[in-house]
Amino acid sequence: HSAPRLALPGCGDGWIAVGEAAMALDPICGDGTGYALRGAIAAVAVMNGIAGGMPPARCLRHYDMRLAGAFRNHLEGCRDLYGGDFGGSAWDGERRANALALKAISEPLEVVAEQLQ
């Protein structure tokens, strides 16, 4: 099965996960390298922000929210793929797992978004 996963939290006091340690995607999608590079750039931006005097907790929350948002976008793409092109009962388990993951990731994102405003 596709088994995408997200590290939550993706960062903490003195550490930031990047690449596959932060987020692993459906291996067939081909997005892993792009997400890993963008995640590394975001991690450097977070470290620069903290080094420049921005509040560490706010910077780290922002990083977690960006990871979770990217993961949600990936899951939405998987939902569309497994629900359309990969129809049939063979993909029922993927569709169920994906729906549960989307529900789990979407609710916390809304809470974090409110905290950042």
Secondary structure, 3 states (H helix, E strand, C coil): CCCCEECCCCEECCEECCHHHCEECCCCCCCHHHHHHHHHHHHHHHHHHHHCCCCHHHHHHHHHHHHHHHHHHHHHHHHHHHHCCCCCHHHHHHHHHHHHHHHHHHHHHHHHHHHHC
